[in-house]
Structures are given as C-alpha cells and as structure tokens.
Amino acid sequence: MKKRICLVLDCLCAHDFSDKTADLINLQHYVIKEKRLSEREAIVIFYDVVRVVEALHKKNIVHRDLKLGNMVLNKRTHRITITNFCLGKHLVSEDDLLKDQRGSPAYISPDVLSGRPYRGKPSDMWALGVVLFTMLYGQFPFYDSIPQELFRKIKAAEYSIPEDGRVSENTVCLIRKLLVLDPQQRLTAGEVLESLSVIIASWQSVSSLSGPLQVVPDIDDQVNHPEHLQEAKAIEESSQYEFENYMRQQLLLAEEKNTIHETKSFLTKRQFGSIPPVRRLGHDAQPVSPLDAAILAQRFLRK
C-alpha cells in the first residue's frame, strides 16, 4: 500500500466550483481595472497588507517579493491574502543579514542594489512603500525602460509625488518615511500600522460630527427593569455593528476615477537569462532569478 502526502491549499482565484471565490481578484489586476484607488480605499487595503506583514516580521519571516501581483483582494471584505513565498526566508535573528539579490525590479530596495549584506525587514518595508504609492497614483514611483537608469533612480530615491490634491499630507508623509534610503530610518510594520490608525481615526472623527445625538438612559429604568437593559445592550451592539459596517462602506467609496496608462495584456514571456524587463503598471513585475541577479551584479551594481 502506497502512502502519499497531499498538500491542500486555498484556491485564491475565481472559479466555477464555489461562489466563495467570486469576490477574489489579484490586487495588481484590481488597480489596473480601477486606474487608481481613492485614498480611503487604498489606506483600508494597505492597513490589512501591513497587518499581515507585521505578523510575518514578528516571526522573523521576510517575504522579499512584496508587490501588487503577489496580493489577492477580497472585493467584498477588502481583506488581503499575501501569496508566493518562494523567495521568502526565515531569519535566524532580528539582525540576520541577507546577501543574495532577490525581488522584482520596480519594487526592489536600494539595500538590495547596494551589493552589501542587508536586513530583510526594512527591504520589505521599502516594497510596501512602492505598493502604497502605486495604489494611490496608478504608476510606479520608480520607472525607466532601461534597467541601469531604473536602479540608479532607486539607489538615489529619486521619485516625485504628484501634487493633485487627492492625497492627504499624512499619507504623503507615510510614503516618504517608507521610501527613505537609510534602512535604519525606514518605518517598521508596527510603526506604519500606528500611522495608518491615526489617518483612519481622523476620518472617523470627522464623520462622527454629523452622527446622532447621544441619548443618556434613565438609571431608574435600568434598575427596575433589568430586561430592558439587556435589550438595550443588544440594540446598541447591533447599531454599533451597523454603524461600523456603514463607516467601512463610506471609507471605501471611490472619490474620483481619472485615467492612467491603459493596458493591453498582463504577463509576457521572458527570455531565459535576459534581464527581467521593467514594465509599466499594466504588466506584473517579474522576480529576479539567480541568473538575472548575476547579470545585474556584473553589469550595473559594481560601478
């Protein structure tokens, strides 16, 4: 009798065998479809992304290829699942240094391009800065069709944030604190969650100004009729749930939908051994293979 070990995985793409997958979409494809996301929708999605990354980092696990194409969005709940851990690594300690040059060109950090040993967690946080920027503006912060020029821009943190008035100063500041050259100065996942909580709280405080007036219950009624108190608590919890649901939907309303570069296709075939092409948002960024890394190091990174 033969014994087999089966690996059972969740299917994170829509298919005909279950309606539970109908709301799932690759985040890269979603951003392409929407052109760019409103600040509120991007922040709500990004909060869930960072929450997952923080949990990984607490276990000393680094992903090393965080990008829109490796994230799956549930359009109904706006929850995120991070996929493709083939480049991930379990660090021995917090200060464990990495030496291999892995990642996708548009998201790769200057730490990786330096050619020196680097820490994995700050490199992940740089990639998250690219993710947030791309969701908000529908374009990569660093782009060039010539890899050498792209990597020069990344190593110099040479990018500009569009001044279109769509994004608040707090969110712009968060991007700048992620796309910072010094990995020691880059925000950690926990610090990003704190910043996001402040941003979201500012929305809720503004919305609460137009909320219903508070009604103070009669204390005597609570003492004489405890069943009324229990009923009131149930109503309050139900109302709170409905309010939070309403608030979440309001936060996720897209504010404006201007167009960016239209896409004709997503993935294109790569030639073996060639430098992975750097594409605009309409194409998923491809990871750097060991052979690609060797070519990059020889041509560009040792100058």
N, C-alpha and C positions, 0 to 999 in steps of 0.2 A: 504494500500500500504506500503510495507516494504522498509525501507531505508537502504542502505548498503554503507559502506565506503571501497573503494578499494585502496590498496597500490600498486602503479605502480613503478616497479624498472627496471633498466637496466639489461639485461642478459649478464653477463660477461664471458660466455663460448661459444665456437664454437658450432653452431647448424645448422640444415638444412633449417631453415626458413628465414635466412638472411645471405647474404655474408659479411655483415659488421662485423660479429663476427669471421670471418675466421682467422684473424691475432691475436686473443687474446689467451694468454696462461698464466697459473699460473706461477709466477716467480720461484717458487720452482722447478716446473717441467722443466722449461727452463734451469735453472742452472744444473740440473741433466743431461738433454739431452746434453748440451754443455760441460759437465765435469767441466769446469771453464771458466770464461769470461776474455777476454783481458782487460787490464787496461782501455783502452779508452771506450770500450763498457760499462764496469761496472760504470765508472765515469759518463757517459751520463745518464744511467739509474738511478744511485744514485742521481744525481742532481735533477731529477724530483721527486723522492721519498721525498727528503728533502724539496723541494719546497712545496709539499702538507702538510708535517708535520709542516713546519713553518706557513702555513696558519691556521692550526688547533690550534697550540700553541698560535697564536695571538688572537684567540677567547677563550683562556683558556680551550681548549679541549685536553685531553690526550687520546691516543689510548690504551696503556697498554698491547698490544699484537702485537707489530710490528714484523713481521717476513716475510720471503720469501713467505710462504704459504698464507699469507693474502694480497698479492700484485698480481695484474693482469697486464701483459705486453702486449702492442700492438707491435707486432714484426715489423710492417711496420714503425710506427712513433716513436717507443721506448718511448712512454708515459706510465705512470704508473697510475693505479687506486688502491687505498688502500681500502680494504674490511674488513668486520667482526668487527663491532664496539660494539660487545656485552659486552666487558669489558671496553669500553670507559667511560670517566667521564668528565662532565663539571665542572671545578673548580670554586669555589666561587671567589677566588682571585689568584694572582700570587703565593702567599706563602701558599696556602691551602695545608695541609698535608694529605697524604693517610695512611691508617693503614692496609688494607687488602692485603694479599699476592697473587697477580694475575700475570699471564704471562705464557710463555712457558719455560720449564727448560733450554734449550740451549741458550735462549735469555734473561733470567731473570737477572735483575741487582743486584749488591751487596747491593744496597739501600733496595730493597725489602727483601732480605735474612737477613738483619741486625736485623729484628724483631722490629725495631723502626719506628715511623712515618717518612715518606719520601715524597719528592716532585716528582710529576708525570712527569714533563717535562724532567729533567735530566735522569730519568729512561727510558723514550722513546729514548733519545739520545744514551744511552748505547746499547739498542737493535739495533739502526741503525748502530752502530759500528760493531756489530755481522753480520748484513746484508751485509755491505760492505766487510768485511773480507771473508765471505762465498762466495760471488760472485767472488772475486778475486782468492781465493785459493781452492775452491771446498770442503771445510771442515769447521767445526765449530771451532772457536778459543778455546772454552772450550768443552771438551768431556770426558765422562767417563761412562761406563756402570753401575757404582754404583752411585746412586744419591748423597749419602753423600760425595763422593770424588769429584763429579762434582761441588757441591755447595761450597766445600772447595776451589777449584780452582777459582771459580768465586769471592768468598769473598776475595781472595788474589790477584785477577787479574793475575793469573798465566797462561800465554799463551806465545807462541813464534810465530814470523812471519817468514815464510820460506824465506831464502835468495837465491832465484832462479834467481834474476836479471830481473824478468818480470815487477816488480812494482817500480815506481819512488820513490825517497826519500820523496817527498812532499805528496804522497798518503799514504805511510807508516806512516809518521808523523801525518796525519789526523786520521788514525786508532788509534794510540797511544793516541791522545787527546780526543778520544771518549771512549775508554776502559780504563779510568782512575778511580781509586777508589773514589776519592773525587768528589762528585757531583757538588761542587762549582767550581771545576777546569775543569769540562767537558764542551766541546763546546756546545753552543746553536745552534738551527737550522739556525739562521741568520748567525752566525759565520762560520758554515760549508758551507753555500752557498758562502760566501766570499772566503773561501779556495778553493772550487771547481772552482770558477770563475777564480782564479789565475792559477790553474792547466790547465784548458781548454784554457785560454789565452796564456799560454806558448806553447801549441801545435799549436795554430793558428799563433803565431809569427814566429815559425819555418817554418810552411807551406808557409807563405807569402814570405819568402826569394826566393822561386822559382816561384812566381807569375809573371804575365805580367807586363811590364814596364808601368808606369803611362804616359798617354798622356794628355798634357795641351791643352785645347781648345783655339781657336783663339777668343779673346774677340770681335773683329770687326764683326766676322761672327755671334756672338750671338746677337749683336745689330741690324745688318742689316737684319738678318733672324731669327726672334724670333720663327718661326715654327720649325726651325732646333733645337733650344734649347729644345723645348718641346719634340721633337722626341728623342733627345739625352738623356733627363732625363728618358724617358720611357725605352730606351735601357739600360741605366745604372741601373735602378731599376730591370729590367728583368735579367741583368747579375749578379747583386748582389744576387738576389734570387737563380739563378742557382748556383752561387759560394757557397752560404751558404748550399744549398742542397748537392752540391758536397762535401763540407767540412764535413758535418754531416755524409755522407756515408763513407768518408775516416776515420773519427774518430771511426766509428763503425765496421771497418774491424777487424776481429779476428786475432791476431798476431800469436798465437800458441795454439794448442789444444792437450795437454797431458792428459793422462787418470788419473782418480781417482777411488775411490770405485764405482763399478757398482751396480746398484740397480735392485732388482727383483720385488718389489712392493712398493706402496707408503704408504697407510694408513692401520694400523692394529687395530683390536678391542682391547679396553681396558677393563679390569675387573673393575667392579664398586667398588670404594673405595680403589683401589690399587694406589700406587704411579705411576704417569704417566711415562712410560719408556722413557729414554733418548736415542735417536736413532741417527744414522749417517745421513748424508745429504739425503740419499735415502728415508727417511721417514719424513713426515711432523711433526714438533714439536707440541705436543698437549698442549692446555692450562691447567692450574692448576685449578681444580674445588674447590669450598669451602671445600668439604670433603678432597680433596687432600691437601689443604693448612693446614687444621687442623692436618692431619697426619704428614706433613713435620715439622710443628712447634713443635709437640710433640717429634718427633724422632731426628731431626737434628738441628733445628735453635736455640734451647735454651741451647746449650752446650757451 
